[in-house]
Amino acid sequence: YLLFCVVSLSQITAVLQDIPTQKIKISNPNFSLFIRREDLIHPFISGNKFRKLKYNLVQAKAENHHTLLTFGGAFSNHIAATAFAGKEYGFKTIGIIRGNELESKILINPTLKFAQECGMQFKFVTREEYRHKTEADFIENLKHEFGDFYYVPEGGTNEFAVQGCEEILTQDDSQYDFVCSAVGTGGTISGIINSSFPHQKVLGFPALKGDFLNNEIRKFVHKENWELITDYHFGGYGKVNPELIAFVNQFYLENHVPLDPIYTGKMVFGVIDLISTNYFPENSKILLIHTGGLQGISGMNLKLKAKKLPIINFYD
């Protein structure tokens, strides 16, 4: 079965060689802007989620585990991707979900409904309980409840995730001066930093408030050619406003690239704003990494409609 798992993953890896890099239209002719369409890797294990899960699945099978257990919130890309990956590669999946009020809302929550349809079993916990998700006692109690499992951290970030994300950049990407990525738990950008070229600067755009991510990233990297740009979180994780929604919609009209509003949309907004404020030297060649996350748009639009705000609308 391990051979099957590796072969299947290798088949998808072969497809990765054809992931397009698309030029982005910008008004300033002194810069070149491109986006790596990692969102096209797989329809359900999209972008950095495939990268992060790839070697974790191989390791889980090597350790003879049959169940994956992980953590996430109401519209978690990681929960959706793990659920589908489990279904695809023969693992049972358990999701520890932040917010016990969600237990009665599975069928009206697009992410949780999808994960359940993929066979994921849920355990809903309070936000207070969720804060203990990395503690040994908390994990041990879950083993008493569910039996043996392979533990995948929230967001998927661990050494195997970083290993997968190191494969995002290729030798052809040495042409770029800057590489930019959204940052959630730090795994994706850590992999990008590790495989970046000496002349490059890697910029991370956190979706969360706070400076703790610097320390998380330093657990996995030893290079110093990176910086976190913390001015484009739009109020914090999961927060958006009409300006960001209008930007995401206009970006699609101009480039035919859908962006999610939680991660990549904020990063692209930030990069284009930094171009306008002369952050980058003239004639810079900039690569944006599209980390996927489009499955969360349905849930975000439900929230926007409830607040009578404009929604994300990818129509010409």
GIRANOR-V253839 format. One record per residue. N is the residue number from 1. RES is the residue in one small letter. D_FIRST is the distance of its C-alpha to the first C-alpha in whole Angstrom. Layout:
N|RES|D_FIRST ; N|RES|D_FIRST
This chain:
1|y|0 ; 2|l|4 ; 3|l|5 ; 4|f|5 ; 5|c|6 ; 6|v|9 ; 7|v|10 ; 8|s|10 ; 9|l|12 ; 10|s|14 ; 11|q|15 ; 12|i|17 ; 13|t|18 ; 14|a|20 ; 15|v|21 ; 16|l|23 ; 17|q|25 ; 18|d|27 ; 19|i|28 ; 20|p|31 ; 21|t|34 ; 22|q|37 ; 23|k|40 ; 24|i|42 ; 25|k|46 ; 26|i|48 ; 27|s|52 ; 28|n|52 ; 29|p|52 ; 30|n|52 ; 31|f|48 ; 32|s|45 ; 33|l|42 ; 34|f|39 ; 35|i|36 ; 36|r|32 ; 37|r|31 ; 38|e|27 ; 39|d|28 ; 40|l|27 ; 41|i|23 ; 42|h|22 ; 43|p|24 ; 44|f|22 ; 45|i|20 ; 46|s|23 ; 47|g|25 ; 48|n|24 ; 49|k|22 ; 50|f|19 ; 51|r|20 ; 52|k|20 ; 53|l|17 ; 54|k|15 ; 55|y|15 ; 56|n|15 ; 57|l|12 ; 58|v|10 ; 59|q|13 ; 60|a|12 ; 61|k|8 ; 62|a|10 ; 63|e|12 ; 64|n|10 ; 65|h|12 ; 66|h|11 ; 67|t|14 ; 68|l|16 ; 69|l|20 ; 70|t|22 ; 71|f|26 ; 72|g|28 ; 73|g|31 ; 74|a|32 ; 75|f|31 ; 76|s|29 ; 77|n|26 ; 78|h|24 ; 79|i|24 ; 80|a|23 ; 81|a|21 ; 82|t|19 ; 83|a|19 ; 84|f|18 ; 85|a|15 ; 86|g|14 ; 87|k|14 ; 88|e|13 ; 89|y|9 ; 90|g|9 ; 91|f|11 ; 92|k|15 ; 93|t|17 ; 94|i|21 ; 95|g|24 ; 96|i|27 ; 97|i|29 ; 98|r|33 ; 99|g|36 ; 100|n|36 ; 101|e|38 ; 102|l|35 ; 103|e|34 ; 104|s|37 ; 105|k|36 ; 106|i|32 ; 107|l|33 ; 108|i|36 ; 109|n|33 ; 110|p|31 ; 111|t|29 ; 112|l|28 ; 113|k|28 ; 114|f|26 ; 115|a|23 ; 116|q|24 ; 117|e|24 ; 118|c|20 ; 119|g|20 ; 120|m|21 ; 121|q|23 ; 122|f|26 ; 123|k|28 ; 124|f|32 ; 125|v|34 ; 126|t|37 ; 127|r|38 ; 128|e|39 ; 129|e|36 ; 130|y|34 ; 131|r|36 ; 132|h|34 ; 133|k|30 ; 134|t|30 ; 135|e|32 ; 136|a|30 ; 137|d|32 ; 138|f|31 ; 139|i|27 ; 140|e|28 ; 141|n|29 ; 142|l|26 ; 143|k|24 ; 144|h|27 ; 145|e|27 ; 146|f|23 ; 147|g|22 ; 148|d|19 ; 149|f|17 ; 150|y|17 ; 151|y|20 ; 152|v|20 ; 153|p|24 ; 154|e|26 ; 155|g|26 ; 156|g|23 ; 157|t|25 ; 158|n|24 ; 159|e|23 ; 160|f|20 ; 161|a|21 ; 162|v|24 ; 163|q|22 ; 164|g|21 ; 165|c|24 ; 166|e|26 ; 167|e|24 ; 168|i|26 ; 169|l|29 ; 170|t|30 ; 171|q|32 ; 172|d|34 ; 173|d|35 ; 174|s|37 ; 175|q|40 ; 176|y|40 ; 177|d|42 ; 178|f|41 ; 179|v|37 ; 180|c|37 ; 181|s|34 ; 182|a|35 ; 183|v|34 ; 184|g|32 ; 185|t|31 ; 186|g|31 ; 187|g|27 ; 188|t|28 ; 189|i|31 ; 190|s|30 ; 191|g|28 ; 192|i|30 ; 193|i|33 ; 194|n|31 ; 195|s|30 ; 196|s|34 ; 197|f|37 ; 198|p|40 ; 199|h|42 ; 200|q|40 ; 201|k|41 ; 202|v|38 ; 203|l|39 ; 204|g|37 ; 205|f|39 ; 206|p|38 ; 207|a|37 ; 208|l|39 ; 209|k|42 ; 210|g|43 ; 211|d|42 ; 212|f|39 ; 213|l|37 ; 214|n|38 ; 215|n|37 ; 216|e|34 ; 217|i|33 ; 218|r|35 ; 219|k|32 ; 220|f|30 ; 221|v|33 ; 222|h|36 ; 223|k|37 ; 224|e|40 ; 225|n|40 ; 226|w|39 ; 227|e|41 ; 228|l|41 ; 229|i|43 ; 230|t|44 ; 231|d|46 ; 232|y|44 ; 233|h|42 ; 234|f|45 ; 235|g|45 ; 236|g|42 ; 237|y|38 ; 238|g|38 ; 239|k|42 ; 240|v|43 ; 241|n|47 ; 242|p|48 ; 243|e|49 ; 244|l|45 ; 245|i|44 ; 246|a|47 ; 247|f|45 ; 248|v|42 ; 249|n|43 ; 250|q|46 ; 251|f|43 ; 252|y|41 ; 253|l|44 ; 254|e|45 ; 255|n|42 ; 256|h|39 ; 257|v|37 ; 258|p|36 ; 259|l|36 ; 260|d|35 ; 261|p|38 ; 262|i|36 ; 263|y|35 ; 264|t|35 ; 265|g|38 ; 266|k|40 ; 267|m|39 ; 268|v|40 ; 269|f|43 ; 270|g|44 ; 271|v|44 ; 272|i|46 ; 273|d|48 ; 274|l|48 ; 275|i|49 ; 276|s|52 ; 277|t|53 ; 278|n|53 ; 279|y|50 ; 280|f|49 ; 281|p|51 ; 282|e|52 ; 283|n|50 ; 284|s|47 ; 285|k|44 ; 286|i|41 ; 287|l|38 ; 288|l|36 ; 289|i|33 ; 290|h|32 ; 291|t|29 ; 292|g|28 ; 293|g|29 ; 294|l|31 ; 295|q|29 ; 296|g|32 ; 297|i|35 ; 298|s|35 ; 299|g|35 ; 300|m|38 ; 301|n|40 ; 302|l|40 ; 303|k|42 ; 304|l|44 ; 305|k|45 ; 306|a|46 ; 307|k|48 ; 308|k|50 ; 309|l|48 ; 310|p|47 ; 311|i|44 ; 312|i|41 ; 313|n|42 ; 314|f|40 ; 315|y|42 ; 316|d|45
